[in-house]
């Protein structure tokens, strides 16, 4: 279980992230030079990583113990991502040691191309559902569930969740654009094979790169159509005016 001392430290560093003083011109290589972000350079459990090898275990479990919401929610284009408010739902993670932690969802957002790689390869898009430890202040981030989308590995058909989130682009494609829309997150999670996943200790992938984050990235790669993907890459990876067209992914 998380210690009180760790929670205090993590909350203090996560609070600094609210300033938003960072960009992707060097895909995060320069973040550690900003005061308060030194962990980005000197941390020992930094994310993202290359998902390769690893050790098989059948003693870890993911239990979706609360219903993630289905229904109307806020969808917003932020400075560096598209973010959807969740505010309920969550999961329990059982570790090899037999200990367990409960997490509650806050929001999910997107990176194009993916931040974590699979055997050295970036996927087209990665979605992160950010969670806090249950029964704590919302700033106390504790876990991320990661989902990969790729036209080659997952298929080029339309993805229902991506289609729902993409409604925000009907209102514009600049930072600050918001809309309310129906997002069926529970239905999406129910459609994913949640029995096979990579599990590792890591960090936030944006400054201040706080560590102690429990990462779970599901191995099933999901479909996305070229039209859907373009709405995200037009903002970042295919936009020369955004970080020189680097995308909104931190280096591995």
CORBEL-V277708 format. One record per residue. OMEGA is omega in radians with two decimals (999 if undefined). Layout:
[[OMEGA] [OMEGA]]
This chain:
[[-3.11] [-3.14] [3.13] [-3.13] [-3.14] [3.13] [-3.12] [-3.14] [-3.10] [3.13] [-3.12] [-3.11] [3.11] [-3.14] [-3.14] [-3.09] [-3.09] [-3.12] [3.13] [-3.10] [3.06] [3.04] [-3.08] [-3.11] [3.06] [-3.14] [3.04] [-3.12] [-3.07] [-3.04] [-3.08] [3.14] [3.13] [-3.12] [-3.12] [-3.11] [-3.06] [-3.13] [3.13] [3.12] [-2.92] [3.14] [-3.09] [-3.13] [-3.04] [3.09] [0.12] [-3.13] [3.00] [-3.11] [-3.12] [-3.14] [-3.11] [-3.11] [3.14] [3.08] [3.02] [-3.09] [3.05] [-3.10] [2.96] [3.13] [3.08] [-2.95] [3.02] [-3.14] [2.97] [-2.99] [2.91] [3.11] [-3.03] [3.13] [-3.14] [3.07] [-3.04] [2.96] [3.12] [3.13] [-2.99] [-3.10] [2.91] [-3.01] [3.14] [3.13] [3.09] [3.01] [3.04] [-3.10] [-3.14] [-3.10] [3.02] [3.08] [3.10] [-3.05] [-3.12] [-3.14] [-3.08] [3.09] [-3.11] [3.07] [3.10] [-3.10] [3.12] [-3.05] [3.08] [-3.09] [2.94] [-3.05] [-2.94] [3.04] [3.09] [-0.05] [-3.10] [3.07] [2.99] [3.07] [3.09] [-3.08] [3.07] [-3.07] [3.02] [2.94] [-3.06] [-3.04] [3.08] [3.11] [3.12] [2.97] [-3.06] [-3.09] [2.95] [2.98] [-3.10] [3.06] [3.05] [3.11] [-3.09] [-3.13] [-3.03] [3.13] [-3.11] [-3.03] [3.05] [2.94] [-3.10] [3.13] [-3.11] [3.04] [3.14] [-3.09] [-3.11] [-3.05] [-3.07] [-3.10] [-3.03] [3.09] [3.13] [3.10] [-3.03] [-3.12] [3.13] [3.12] [3.13] [3.13] [-3.07] [3.09] [-3.12] [-3.11] [3.07] [-3.13] [-3.14] [3.13] [3.12] [3.13] [-3.11] [3.08] [3.14] [3.03] [2.98] [-3.11] [3.10] [3.11] [-3.04] [-3.07] [3.13] [3.13] [3.10] [-3.10] [3.12] [-3.09] [-3.07] [3.02] [-3.10] [3.10] [-3.09] [-3.08] [2.94] [-3.14] [3.13] [3.04] [-3.10] [-3.03] [2.87] [-3.13] [3.00] [3.13] [0.24] [3.05] [-3.11] [-3.10] [-3.10] [-3.14] [3.13] [-3.07] [2.99] [3.09] [-3.07] [-3.02] [3.14] [3.07] [-2.96] [-3.10] [3.01] [-3.12] [3.12] [3.14] [3.13] [-3.11] [-3.09] [-3.14] [3.10] [-3.11] [3.07] [3.09] [-2.94] [-2.93] [-3.13] [-3.09] [-3.10] [3.14] [3.09] [3.08] [3.13] [-3.13] [-3.09] [-3.00] [-3.10] [-3.14] [3.04] [3.12] [3.11] [999]]
